[in-house]
Amino acid sequence: MEESVFSSPLEGLSRVRSEEGKILTAPFLDICKSLLPVVDKFGGAFSIVKSDVGGNISRLESKYQSNPSEYRFLYSLVQKEVEAKTEKASSSCTCGLLWLTRSMDYTVKLFSNLQEHQDWSMQRACNDSYKKTLKNWHGWVATSSFNLAIKLAPDRKKFMETISPSGTRDIGPDIEKFCTGFSSVLAENHKFLASVGMDNLEG
């Protein structure tokens, strides 16, 4: 069977946790990276999302690669900065994880909307997802940019055909499985970030 754009993210979910149940840094970042080609399918309208996600992935990956054994677990990147009291710096890995998680919240919510509301236009699905995730943390400039991007979103039918293998296979089950699995990971990220006083940081 031909793979869908969610095949790689789903494979990543199967190995994102250690045997003890802790979220592993490299697999988590791999899942986020594997979603970039999906975001690409939105066209130039969502370049702002791709740029933000890509930058935060690079920041976290760079720190991880500096000492893979020390930073094997995702939250160790944050704990180190909390100890050094540098977690609130704009260039910190803590801020990188926070905004990456929020961007992934938006992405997951968008695909959930497309799956659950078959009659919604792409713009409606995007608007609802944005209002329930990123908009809570964006300032006026970021919100204006996002609203413009949403207006340029592709036609829903064409988009779904683009992300489906050969434009024919129903990838609904893949979307549902991914959204359910990744949502629990993102929820755990928020819980941890809240425990160190970082989940309410505004942009």
C-alpha positions as CSV (number, residue, x, y, z in Angstrom):
1,M,0.0,0.0,0.0
2,E,1.3,3.4,-0.9
3,E,2.3,5.5,2.1
4,S,0.5,8.7,3.1
5,V,2.1,11.9,4.3
6,F,1.2,10.7,7.8
7,S,3.1,7.4,7.5
8,S,6.4,8.9,8.9
9,P,4.8,10.9,11.7
10,L,2.9,7.7,12.8
11,E,6.0,5.7,12.7
12,G,7.7,8.3,14.9
13,L,4.9,8.1,17.4
14,S,5.6,4.4,17.9
15,R,9.1,5.3,19.3
16,V,8.7,8.7,20.9
17,R,8.7,7.3,24.4
18,S,11.4,5.4,26.3
19,E,10.6,2.1,28.0
20,E,9.9,4.2,31.2
21,G,7.4,6.3,29.2
22,K,9.5,9.4,29.0
23,I,9.4,11.5,25.8
24,L,12.6,11.1,23.9
25,T,14.2,14.2,22.3
26,A,15.3,12.9,18.9
27,P,12.0,11.0,18.0
28,F,9.9,14.0,19.1
29,L,11.8,16.3,16.9
30,D,11.7,13.8,14.0
31,I,7.9,13.8,14.2
32,C,7.8,17.6,14.0
33,K,10.2,17.6,11.1
34,S,8.2,14.9,9.3
35,L,5.2,17.3,9.4
36,L,7.0,20.0,7.5
37,P,6.3,18.4,4.1
38,V,2.6,18.3,5.1
39,V,2.7,22.0,6.0
40,D,4.3,22.6,2.6
41,K,1.1,21.4,0.9
42,F,-0.6,24.5,2.2
43,G,1.6,26.5,-0.2
44,G,3.2,29.9,0.4
45,A,0.3,31.0,2.6
46,F,1.7,29.0,5.5
47,S,5.4,29.8,5.1
48,I,5.2,31.6,8.4
49,V,4.3,28.4,10.1
50,K,7.0,26.4,8.5
51,S,9.6,29.0,9.2
52,D,8.7,29.2,12.9
53,V,8.5,25.4,13.3
54,G,11.8,24.8,11.4
55,G,13.6,27.4,13.5
56,N,12.5,26.0,16.8
57,I,13.4,22.4,15.7
58,S,16.9,23.6,14.7
59,R,17.4,25.3,18.1
60,L,16.4,22.2,20.0
61,E,18.2,19.8,17.7
62,S,21.4,21.8,18.0
63,K,21.4,21.6,21.8
64,Y,20.5,17.9,21.7
65,Q,23.4,17.1,19.3
66,S,25.9,18.9,21.6
67,N,25.4,16.1,24.1
68,P,23.0,13.4,23.0
69,S,23.3,11.3,26.1
70,E,22.7,14.3,28.5
71,Y,19.8,15.5,26.5
72,R,18.3,12.1,25.5
73,F,15.0,13.0,27.3
74,L,13.1,16.1,25.9
75,Y,12.6,17.8,29.2
76,S,16.2,17.7,30.2
77,L,16.7,20.5,27.7
78,V,14.4,22.7,29.8
79,Q,15.5,21.5,33.2
80,K,19.1,22.5,32.5
81,E,18.0,26.1,31.7
82,V,15.6,26.2,34.7
83,E,18.6,25.4,36.9
84,A,20.6,28.1,35.3
85,K,17.6,30.5,35.3
86,T,17.9,31.1,31.6
87,E,14.6,29.5,30.6
88,K,12.9,32.8,29.8
89,A,15.6,34.0,27.4
90,S,14.1,34.4,23.9
91,S,16.7,32.1,22.4
92,S,16.3,29.4,25.1
93,C,15.4,25.8,24.3
94,T,12.5,26.2,26.7
95,C,11.0,28.9,24.6
96,G,11.8,26.9,21.5
97,L,9.9,23.9,22.9
98,L,7.0,26.0,24.1
99,W,6.4,27.6,20.6
100,L,7.1,24.4,18.8
101,T,4.4,22.7,20.9
102,R,2.0,25.5,20.3
103,S,2.6,25.3,16.5
104,M,2.0,21.5,16.7
105,D,-1.2,22.2,18.7
106,Y,-2.4,24.3,15.8
107,T,-1.4,21.7,13.2
108,V,-3.1,18.9,15.0
109,K,-6.3,20.9,15.6
110,L,-6.4,21.8,11.9
111,F,-6.2,18.2,10.8
112,S,-8.8,17.2,13.5
113,N,-11.1,19.9,12.1
114,L,-10.7,18.7,8.5
115,Q,-11.4,15.1,9.7
116,E,-14.3,15.9,12.0
117,H,-16.0,18.6,9.9
118,Q,-16.2,17.3,6.3
119,D,-18.4,20.3,5.3
120,W,-16.0,23.0,6.6
121,S,-14.0,25.0,4.1
122,M,-10.3,25.2,4.6
123,Q,-10.5,28.8,5.8
124,R,-13.1,27.9,8.4
125,A,-11.0,24.9,9.6
126,C,-7.9,27.1,9.8
127,N,-9.7,30.0,11.6
128,D,-11.2,27.7,14.2
129,S,-7.9,26.0,14.8
130,Y,-6.1,29.3,15.1
131,K,-8.6,30.8,17.6
132,K,-8.3,27.7,19.8
133,T,-4.5,27.5,19.8
134,L,-2.0,30.1,18.6
135,K,-4.2,33.2,18.8
136,N,-4.3,33.0,22.6
137,W,-0.5,33.8,22.6
138,H,0.0,36.0,19.5
139,G,0.3,39.8,19.5
140,W,-1.4,42.1,17.0
141,V,1.3,41.8,14.3
142,A,1.5,38.0,14.4
143,T,-2.3,37.7,14.4
144,S,-2.6,40.0,11.4
145,S,0.0,37.9,9.5
146,F,-1.8,34.7,10.3
147,N,-5.2,36.1,9.3
148,L,-3.7,37.0,5.9
149,A,-2.2,33.6,5.5
150,I,-5.5,31.9,6.3
151,K,-7.2,34.0,3.5
152,L,-4.7,32.5,1.1
153,A,-5.3,28.9,2.2
154,P,-5.8,26.4,-0.6
155,D,-9.1,24.9,-1.6
156,R,-10.0,22.1,0.8
157,K,-10.8,19.5,-1.9
158,K,-7.6,20.1,-3.8
159,F,-5.6,20.1,-0.6
160,M,-7.0,16.7,0.6
161,E,-6.3,15.3,-2.9
162,T,-2.7,16.6,-2.7
163,I,-2.0,14.8,0.7
164,S,-3.7,11.6,-0.3
165,P,-1.7,8.9,-2.0
166,S,-2.5,9.0,-5.7
167,G,-5.2,11.5,-4.7
168,T,-7.5,8.5,-4.0
169,R,-6.9,6.8,-0.8
170,D,-8.9,7.9,2.3
171,I,-6.3,9.0,4.8
172,G,-9.0,9.8,7.4
173,P,-7.9,6.9,9.6
174,D,-4.3,8.1,9.5
175,I,-5.2,11.6,10.4
176,E,-7.4,10.4,13.3
177,K,-4.7,8.1,14.7
178,F,-2.0,10.7,14.4
179,C,-4.0,13.5,16.0
180,T,-5.0,11.3,18.9
181,G,-1.5,10.0,19.5
182,F,0.3,13.3,19.2
183,S,-2.2,15.2,21.2
184,S,-1.3,13.2,24.3
185,V,2.4,14.0,23.7
186,L,1.7,17.7,23.3
187,A,-0.5,17.7,26.4
188,E,2.3,16.2,28.4
189,N,4.6,19.0,27.1
190,H,2.2,21.6,28.3
191,K,1.9,20.0,31.7
192,F,5.6,19.9,32.1
193,L,6.1,23.5,30.9
194,A,3.4,24.6,33.3
195,S,5.3,22.9,36.2
196,V,8.2,25.2,35.5
197,G,6.1,28.3,35.1
198,M,6.5,28.6,31.3
199,D,3.3,27.5,29.7
200,N,1.6,30.9,29.9
201,L,4.4,32.9,28.3
202,E,3.1,35.3,25.6
203,G,4.7,36.1,22.3
